[in-house]
Amino acid sequence: MASAQEDMGIKHHFSRGLYAKEMLIPKDCFVVQHRHEYDHLSVLAYGAVVVEVDGESTVYVAPTCINIKAGAHHKIAAVQDSVWYCIHATDETDADEIDSVLIQRDS
């Protein structure tokens, strides 16, 4: 399974106090493991994925909405071509800075 980080056709959507990252995750690709300091919602709009949270895997089939808890290491692997949205509460509106604000760095 290959990392899809470079080929996901990422689109950024901003609204007052909200941000959504849209990702196209090709079949057999994954989004690398990461975590956030707060709970956030993710929406699987199309396809099927396996979400691994702190080592526990769950299969999801679209359409569905998933709550990812604060501090949980999570990874998304596409079983089918999939469209995934990560939704965060933030005032950041710069697409070049958004990941540095949202992704919790391991110390």
C-alpha positions, 0 to 999 in steps of 0.5 A, a space after each residue: 500500500 502506497 502513501 497517497 500524500 502527494 497525489 490526493 488532489 487536496 482541496 481546502 475549504 474555509 468558512 468562518 471558524 471552520 476548515 475542511 480538507 478534501 482528499 481524493 484517496 486512490 484505492 490501495 493508498 493511505 494517509 500517513 498516521 498523525 494526530 490532533 490536539 482536539 476532537 474533529 469530524 471526518 466525512 467519508 463521502 465516497 468509497 470505502 476505507 480502513 481507519 486505524 486509530 491507536 492500533 485498532 482498525 475499523 472499515 467504513 463505507 460511504 457515506 458516513 461521519 466519523 469522530 476522531 478523538 483528541 490525541 488519537 493517532 490515526 491513519 486512513 487506508 483506501 479499500 476503494 477510490 475514496 473522497 475524505 473530508 477532515 473538518 476542523 474548528 480553526 481560525 487559520 485561513 492560510 492553506 500553506 500554514 493549516 497543517 502546521 496549526 492542526 497536526 500535533 507534533 510528537 515531541 
